[in-house]
């Protein structure tokens, strides 16, 4: 994820963001085009951005598989039009219990520069309704659900090359330490999401106890103006006591 062009977007007086790998467009749940996101990244001085729309298994706002080629074409055009900015094609796959653990098939991985993944409501085969009820306060059978959710995430991590685990702990009960241990083994970055509250401060403190776990800040931008907006995530990480050197996409301001 290196790039010769190394500008950055200031997050506070001490740290700046180098790149944002979790952004959405109108291909799924976002409000802007690929170029809208790219232009915002350029305006903020980022050197690297990824378009990572929701996986195709989502019933309400997943990217259509038929649009993979169109998205790739858009990204190729952006890399020509904005040569100082590296634009990559990703997808935020959805974790499920069956198959390879994702709504992206193994043979579809070659469509993307890298794949990120996380748990969402709105799919079959991931205890979506049960987790939705849990998130709304109906928490009977919590430990059984936690075990099932955790097994789902770990299975997906072990079965696939996942670059980033998005908003771990969101939308249901999960064993964060067990997941962090597997992320360390699979070299999967744990995301501190700036649209959702996860990882929470408590979850960061649990995960950072696991040697080898690395973290990444992501805007999870669903509108162009939010691209690169990761200051709240950095503040959360610093409050949790995380060493900033374990966050791969920030650096001290020069």
C-alpha positions in Angstrom: 0.0 0.0 0.0 3.0 2.3 -0.6 2.9 5.1 -3.1 5.6 7.5 -4.3 3.2 10.4 -3.9 2.8 10.9 -0.2 0.6 13.8 0.8 -1.8 13.5 3.8 -4.9 14.9 5.4 -4.5 16.4 8.9 -6.5 14.6 11.5 -5.3 16.7 14.4 -2.3 18.8 15.4 -0.1 15.7 15.6 -1.2 13.1 13.1 -2.3 12.9 9.5 -4.1 10.3 7.3 -2.3 8.8 4.4 -5.1 6.8 2.7 -8.7 5.7 3.1 -9.6 2.2 1.9 -13.3 2.0 2.9 -15.6 4.3 0.8 -18.9 3.7 -0.9 -20.5 5.0 -4.1 -23.8 4.8 -5.9 -22.8 1.3 -7.0 -24.1 0.2 -3.6 -25.1 2.4 -0.6 -23.3 5.6 -1.3 -24.6 8.9 -2.7 -21.6 9.9 -4.9 -19.9 8.6 -8.0 -16.5 7.0 -8.1 -15.1 10.3 -9.4 -16.9 12.3 -6.6 -15.0 10.2 -4.0 -11.7 10.4 -5.9 -12.0 14.2 -6.3 -12.6 14.6 -2.5 -9.6 12.4 -1.8 -7.5 14.6 -4.1 -8.8 17.8 -2.5 -7.8 16.4 0.9 -4.3 15.4 -0.2 -4.7 11.7 0.2 -2.4 9.5 -1.8 -4.5 6.4 -2.0 -8.2 5.6 -2.0 -10.2 2.4 -2.5 -13.8 2.1 -3.7 -15.2 -0.7 -1.5 -18.9 -1.0 -2.2 -21.1 -3.5 -0.3 -20.9 -7.1 -1.4 -23.5 -8.5 -3.8 -25.2 -10.7 -1.3 -26.8 -7.8 0.5 -30.5 -7.8 -0.2 -31.0 -4.0 -0.2 -27.8 -2.2 -1.2 -25.2 -4.7 -2.4 -23.4 -4.1 -5.7 -24.7 -6.0 -8.6 -22.3 -8.6 -9.9 -22.9 -7.4 -13.4 -21.5 -4.0 -12.3 -18.0 -5.3 -11.4 -16.8 -4.6 -14.9 -18.3 -1.1 -15.0 -16.8 -0.2 -11.6 -13.4 -1.5 -12.8 -13.7 0.7 -15.9 -14.5 3.7 -13.8 -11.5 3.2 -11.6 -9.2 2.7 -14.5 -10.4 6.0 -15.9 -9.7 7.7 -12.6 -6.2 6.4 -12.4 -5.6 8.0 -15.8 -7.3 11.3 -15.0 -5.8 11.7 -11.6 -2.3 10.2 -11.9 -1.1 11.5 -8.5 -3.8 9.5 -6.7 -3.7 5.7 -6.5 -7.3 4.4 -6.9 -8.0 0.7 -6.1 -11.0 -1.5 -6.5 -12.2 -3.3 -3.5 -15.5 -4.6 -2.1 -16.8 -4.8 1.5 -17.9 -8.4 1.4 -20.5 -9.7 3.9 -19.8 -12.5 6.3 -22.1 -15.5 6.2 -22.1 -19.0 7.8 -22.0 -21.1 4.6 -19.8 -21.6 1.6 -16.4 -19.8 2.0 -17.9 -17.5 4.7 -18.4 -14.5 2.4 -20.9 -13.4 -0.3 -17.9 -13.1 -2.6 -17.0 -16.3 -4.3 -13.4 -17.5 -4.3 -13.1 -17.1 -8.1 -14.4 -13.5 -7.8 -11.4 -12.4 -5.7 -9.4 -11.8 -8.8 -11.9 -9.1 -9.8 -10.5 -6.9 -6.9 -7.2 -5.4 -5.9 -8.1 -6.6 -2.4 -11.2 -7.6 -0.4 -12.4 -6.2 2.9 -15.2 -7.8 4.9 -17.5 -7.4 7.8 -20.9 -8.4 9.3 -24.1 -6.6 8.2 -27.8 -7.1 8.5 -29.8 -7.8 5.4 -28.5 -11.1 4.2 -29.6 -14.7 4.5 -27.3 -17.1 6.4 -25.8 -14.8 9.0 -28.4 -14.8 11.8 -29.4 -11.4 10.6 -32.8 -11.2 12.3 -31.4 -12.6 15.6 -28.6 -10.1 15.6 -31.0 -7.3 14.7 -33.2 -8.2 17.7 -30.1 -8.3 19.9 -29.0 -4.9 18.8 -32.4 -3.6 19.7 -32.3 -4.9 23.3 -33.8 -8.4 22.9 -30.8 -10.4 24.2 -31.9 -13.9 25.2 -29.5 -16.5 24.1 -26.7 -13.9 24.0 -23.8 -16.3 24.6 -24.9 -18.8 22.0 -25.3 -16.0 19.5 -21.8 -14.6 20.4 -20.3 -18.0 19.8 -22.0 -18.4 16.5 -21.1 -14.9 15.3 -17.5 -15.3 16.4 -17.2 -18.7 14.6 -18.6 -17.0 11.4 -16.0 -14.3 11.4 -13.1 -16.6 12.2 -14.2 -19.0 9.5 -14.3 -16.2 7.0 -10.9 -15.0 8.0 -9.3 -18.4 7.8 -10.9 -19.3 4.5 -10.2 -16.0 2.6 -7.5 -13.4 2.1 -9.2 -10.5 3.8 -7.2 -7.3 4.0 -9.4 -5.5 6.5 -12.1 -6.7 9.0 -14.6 -3.9 9.0 -16.2 -2.5 12.1 -15.5 -5.6 14.3 -18.1 -5.9 17.0 -20.8 -4.0 15.3 -24.5 -5.2 15.1 -24.1 -8.2 17.4 -22.2 -9.9 20.2 -18.7 -11.1 19.2 -15.6 -12.4 21.1 -13.2 -9.6 20.1 -10.1 -11.2 21.6 -10.7 -14.5 19.7 -11.2 -12.5 16.5 -8.1 -10.4 17.1 -6.0 -13.5 17.6 -7.0 -14.8 14.2 -6.5 -11.3 12.6 -2.9 -11.4 13.9 -2.4 -14.9 12.4 -3.9 -13.9 9.0 -2.4 -10.4 8.8 -5.9 -8.9 8.6 -6.1 -5.3 9.7 -8.8 -4.5 12.4 -10.7 -1.4 11.4 -11.5 1.5 13.7 -14.5 2.7 11.8 -15.4 6.4 11.8 -19.0 6.0 10.7 -19.8 3.3 13.3 -18.7 3.1 16.9 -16.7 -0.1 16.4 -14.1 -0.9 17.3 -15.2 0.8 20.6 -12.6 2.0 23.1 -13.1 -1.1 25.1 -12.8 -3.3 22.0 -9.6 -1.6 21.0 -8.2 -2.2 24.5 -9.0 -5.9 24.2 -7.7 -6.2 20.6 -4.4 -4.3 21.3 -3.5 -6.8 24.0 -3.0 -9.4 21.2 0.6 -9.2 19.8 0.8 -8.6 16.1 -2.6 -7.0 15.6 -2.5 -3.9 13.4 -5.3 -1.4 13.0 -6.5 0.9 10.3 -8.8 4.0 10.3 -11.6 4.1 7.8 -14.1 6.8 7.0 -16.7 4.2 5.7 -17.8 7.2 3.7 -21.3 6.9 2.2 -21.1 10.5 0.8 -18.1 12.1 -0.9 -17.6 14.8 1.8 -16.9 12.1 4.4 -14.0 10.6 2.5 -10.9 10.8 4.7 -12.8 12.0 7.7 -11.2 9.8 10.4 -10.4 12.2 13.2 -13.1 10.7 15.5 -11.6 7.2 15.1 -8.1 8.5 15.9 -9.5 10.2 19.0 -11.2 6.9 20.1 -8.0 5.0 19.6 -5.9 7.5 21.6 -8.4 7.5 24.4 -8.2 3.7 24.4 -4.4 3.9 24.8 -3.5 2.4 21.5 0.0 3.1 20.3 -0.5 5.2 17.1 2.3 3.3 15.4 0.0 0.3 15.2 -2.4 2.3 13.0 -1.1 1.6 9.5 -2.5 4.6 7.6 -1.5 7.5 9.8 1.8 9.3 10.4 3.1 12.1 12.6 2.7 15.5 10.9 5.9 16.8 9.3 
